Amino acid sequence: MEQSSYVTAIDIGTTKIAAIIGKVTPNGRISIEEQQCTYSRGVRRGLVENIEDTADSIRECLSALYKKVDVRQDKVVVGIAGRHISSLQNSAQKIRANPKAIITEQEVSDLKAQMYSIALKPGQKILHVITQDYVIDGELVQKAVGCQGSKLTISYHIVVSDSDAMDRIRLCIERCGLTLDNLILEPIASAEAVLTREEKEAGAILLDIGGGTSDMVIDYKNIIRSTAVIPCGGEAITKDIGEAYKISKATAEKLKREHGSCFEDCCSENVIIPYYKDTARQEMGKISERNLAAVIRDRMEQIVDAVNYLIRESGFEDEVSSIVLTGGGSLVRHLPQLFQLRTGLDVRIGYPRLQQIVNSKPRNLSPIMATSVGLMMHGYKVDSSGKKIGGFIDKLPLIAKARGKIEKILGGIFVEDDDVYLL
């Protein structure tokens, strides 16, 4: 197959770089060729801080990926997230000279193009212009093209990013000898990869718990209704364990990953976990499984409380029936039980949807790869210029930036410069 039919997607996370290469089959489904996950350096809470370190991490990941498959890519699809993301609402309208003429794609495109010239705050850049509603002569319609009318109004949500954050990602990719083909909001990608059509129709929350942030999406009637980024993830839990037992970050991460739980009631005081207190592996320490679970639960409960608040603020509290957890942080034992107890909703762990992925060599895709799989899926929905050729992005209504109550809920997980954004 021609190289142009392949897509390489990269998830630049706080704790890991995840990359996938795949291709589209003749029937439009996705075939994943290979996947790779390596340690991330130079990224803090989803933001690239050290360009050289991050570029080295990406280069290392892609080098390992391309050794597995005889393909080399010049262009890549990359995700973006973080507390710098915000949004605003705007609309455009047109008084049509001939009301009986059929509304064309060009008319709709011209109105959307106007959004790219709106005034933004200094240092901001438009990431996505997302169509929300079409109104013709005062009546809401699902689709404008093909209709008639004298006045066409289209409303939009415009997702903006700190331009420096976008430029740093682009520079990292360029330093790897590649071209950034498309930059996509990460929670959009994760939802595309993990949620089923039935869940989207009935009303579901997708929570991607990463290293530095937790990204949330509410999907109802197959339309994403809201997204949010909470600047807290698995790293905060690792830090809590390290501080509680005066151990290194590596040891704390190992304890969390191999013995961690979110439910003390599912753990025993009699199960004692030995660990090395120092990197020289000379002094031993011991901790009960139940006490470790208590440390992890304290932090996870703050994330759950933030999710509950965001559900209420979205206006879709009565429409949501389930939560799907994905990302590396979702793999902590008994996490679904904790979420179900505190939200009252059905909860499951979300794996990339294999019914849309065929002929894949890596058969068991971990939740850690959800964002990169979603990025790859979305990569087939745009051409090389970034123009959308199909997909869900234009159906995405978002809600505006928020702060205040949620900071009180999350309390100690923030440092002074932290913020919370409903995208």
N, C-alpha and C positions, 0 to 999 in steps of 0.2 A: 504494500500500500504506500502511496505517496506520503512524504513527510508532512505535507500540509494537512493531511487528514488526522494527524495526531494532535492532542492537546496535553501540555504539561501544566499542572496547577500546583501552586506553592502556598502553603499556610505558614506565614511567619509568626510564630507564637512566642510567648514570653519564655517558655521552658523548652520548646521543641520546634524544629523545622520539619514539616511534613510535606512530602511531594508525591504526586501521582502522575503517571503518564498513561494515556489511554487513547482510544480511537472510536469513531462512530461506525457501527455496522450498517450494511445496506438497508436494514429495516428500521434504522434510526435509534437503535439501542446502543449502550455504551459497553465497550470491551476494555477493561483495565488490564494493561500490560504488566506494569510493575508499580510498587509503592516503596517508599523509603522514609524513615523517620530518624532524625539525628538531634543532638543537643543544640539548643539555641543560645547564642551569645550576643550581647549588645542590644537586647530588647527588654524594655521595662513596661509592664502593664499594657502590652500590645503596641507600644510605641518604639520605633527604632531610635536608640540613643547613640550608639557607636556604629557608624556606617561600616568601618573596616571589619569590625568583629562580626557584624551581621552578614556582610557580604561573604566573609570566610565561611560562616556557618551554612549559608545557602550553597556556596560552591562545593563544600564537603558533602552536603546532602545530594546535590544533583550528580556529583561525580559517582557516588555510590549507586544512585538510581540508574544512570546511563550505562554503568558496567553490566547491569542485569538485562538490558535490552539494546539491540543494535539500532538505536535511533538517536539522533541529536536534534534538539529543538533550538530555534533562534528566538521564538516568541513564547512567552509564558503568561498565564492568568494568575493573579495574586489577590489575596484577600486583605482587607484593611478593617481595623476596629480600634477601639480605644476611647478615652474620655474626651478627646478633641472633636469627636463627631457631634454635630448638632443638625437641626433642620428648621425649615421655615415653610410657611404656606404662602402660595400666591395663585393667581388665576389670570387668564387671558380671555378676551372675547373678540368676536368679529360680527359686525353687522353685514349681512350678505346682500349683495345687489340684486340677486335673483333667488328669492326664497324657494322657488319650485325646482331649482337645480339640485342635483344630488351632491351631498357633501363628499369631498374627495380626501384621499390620504394626504395630498399636498396641503390642503387647508389645515388639517390637524397638525401636520409637521411644522407648518409656519408658525402656528400659535405656540407650540412647544419650544421652538427655537428662540422665541422672545425671552424665555426664562433665563437663557444663558447670558443675557445682557443686564440682568438686574443688579442693583448695588448690593454688595456684601460688606461685612466688616473687614477692616484691614487684616491681611494675612489669611483670609479664607478663600477656598476654591470649591466650585461645585463638583460633587462626586456623582450624584444621580439626580435627574429630573424625572419624577415619577408621577405619571398621570393618575388622578384620583377619580374624578367624576366628569361626566359629560352632561351638559344641560342645553336643551334646544327649546327656545321660546318658553322658558320657564319650566320645562318638563325634564325630569331626570331620565336619561336613557343609558342603556348598557354600552352601546357602541354608536359613535357619531357617523362614521363613514357609511354611506348608503342611505342616510336619512335626508329629509328636507327640512327647511326652516329658515327664518329670517335672522335669528340671533343665536350664535353658537358661543357657549361659555365652557371653558375647560379649567378645572382646578388641579393644582399640582402640590405635591410635597417635594421640596428641594432639599436633598441631603448635602450638607457641606462639611468639609474637612479642613483642618489646618493645612494650608498649602505646604508648609515645611514638612509635615508628616508624610504627605503624598510624595513630595520630591525626594525625601530620604529613601522611601521604598524604591522609587524609580532609579535612584542613583545606585542603590545596592544591587538591583538587577543588572544595570548597565555595567557595573564593575565585574560582574560575572560573565560579561560578554554576550548578554541577552537583551532582548527588547521586551518592555512591559506592554503586552497586547491589551490587557483589560484589568482594571482594578475594581473589585467588587466588595461590597459590605459583607463581612463574614457571617453574621447571623442569618442573612438571606441565603447564603450558600448552605449553611448547616441545615436549615429548615428544608431546603430543596432535597437534600440528600437523605434526610432521616424520616420526615413525616410522611405517612401514607395518605392517599387520596381520601380515604374514609375519615381519618383523623382531621384532615384539613376541613372537610365538610362539616363534621360534627362540632368542631371547636377544640383546638389543642394548643398547648404551650410547648415550645421547644426551648429547653435551657441547655446551653453549651457551656459547661464548666471547664474553663481552660486554666492555664497556670496563673495568669495575671488578672484576667477578667472573666465574668460570667455573662454570656450574651443570651438574651431572651427574645423570643418571637411568639406572638399570638396569632394563630391562623383560624379563621372561621369562614365557612362557606367557600372554601378554596381561595380565599383572599387573605394575605397577611395583613392583619389589622394594626399591629403595633410591634415595635422592637425596642429593646433597652439594653444598655451596657452597664453592668455593675462592676466597679473596679475592685473586685475581690475574687480570688480563685484558689486553686490548689496550693499556690506558693504561700498564701497566708496561713493555711493549715500547717504546712511544713514548718513555717516560722514559729507558730504557736507551740508545736511539739518540741522544737529545738530550745525555745526559751523555757518551757516548763521543766525540761529535764537536763538543761545545760549541755546539750550535745551539738555536734556539727550538723550543718544542713544536709549533708549526704546521709548521715545516720538517721536523721529525722525523716527524710524522704523514704528511706528503706523501711523504717518502721511503719509509716503510713501506708505504703504500697503493699507490704507483705502481711501486715497484721492489723491494719486499721479497720475501724468500724464506726458507724454513726449511732449505734444503739447499744447502750450499756446492758440493757435487758437481754440482749442476744449474746453477751460475753460473760465470761466467768472470772471471778477473782482468783480462782485456782490456776488459771492459765498464766504462767509467768514467761515473759519474753526476755531472753538475754540479749544484750547488745554491747558494743564497744563504745566507751565514752570518748575515746580519743582516736585520732587518725592513725596513730602508731599501733593501734589495736593491742594495747597493753592492759588498760584498765577496763574491767567489765562492769556493767550495770544491769539492773533488772527492773522490769515494769510489768504490772498486771495488764492483761488484755482489756479489762473493764475500765481501768483508769485511763488508758490510751484512748479508748472510745469516748470517754467524757470530754477530753480535750478537743477531739475532732468534732464532736456533736455541738459544742458551744459555738464554734465558728460556722458550721453548716446551718445551724438554726438561724443565725443572722441573715444568711443568704436566703433561706426559706421565707423569713419575715419580709425581706425586701421583695421577693417574688409575689407574696400575697398583697403587698401594698401596690405593686405595679399592676396586678390584675384588677384591683379596684379602680385605680386611676385610669385604666384603659377604657372603661365603660363596657367591657365585655365579660364582666364577672359571671353573669347568668348564662352566657353562651359557651363558656369553657367547660369541658368535661374531663379532660385528661392532661397529664404532663408527661413529656418525653424528655429524659435526661441523656445527654451525650457529652462528648469530650472526655479528656483524661480524668478529670475530677469526678466523673460519674461512676468510675470503677471502684470507688470506696464501698466496702461491704455495707449492706443494709441501708444504703441511701434511699432507694425507693420507699422503704418502710417509713423512714423519717418524713419524707415529703408527703406521703399519703396521710400520715398521722396529723400533720400540721396544716394541710390544705384541704383534706377531705376529698381529693380528686384521685382518679385512677392514675397510676404512675408505672412507667416502664423504662428500661434502658434502651436507648435508640442506637441501632447499628445502621450503617449505610444500606439502603434498600436494594437487596440483591436481585429483586425482580426486574430492576432496570439495568442490571449489570450482567453481562453475559461473557462467556469464554474468558473469564478472568483467572489469571494464574494465582494471585493472592486470594484464595477463596474466603478466608475469614478476615473480614475488614473490621478493625477495632473502632469503637467510638472515637478514639483519638484521631482517626482519619476522616471524620465526618465532614469537616470544613473543606479539606482538600478535595474530597469526592464531589461535594457540592460545587466547588469552584470549577472542577473539570466539567461537570454536567452543564453548568451555566456557560462555560467556554464555547460550547457548541451552539449556543443561542445568539451569538454575536459574530459578525464577520471580522476580518482583520483590522478594519478601521474603527471597531468598537460599536458599530451600528447594530442595534438589536434586530434579529431576524425571527424572533419568536420567544415565548417564555412568559414567566410570571412577573417580571420586574415592574411592568407598568401597572400592575394591579395592587401595588403595595402602598396602602395608606399608612402613614407613620404619625406619631404624636410628638409634640414639641418638647424642647429641653425642660427638665424639671429638677428641682433641688429642694431642700428644706426638710420635709417630713421624713423622706427616705434616709437622710443623713442621721436623723435621730434614731431611726430603726437600726441602722447598720453600726452606729456608734463607733467603737474602737477599731474597726477595720480600716479607717481612713487615716492618712497622714494629712498634714496641713493643706497640701496643694491638691488633694483629691476632690473629685466631683462625680456626680452621677448624671447620666444623660438618658432621657427617653428619646430615641432617635426619631 
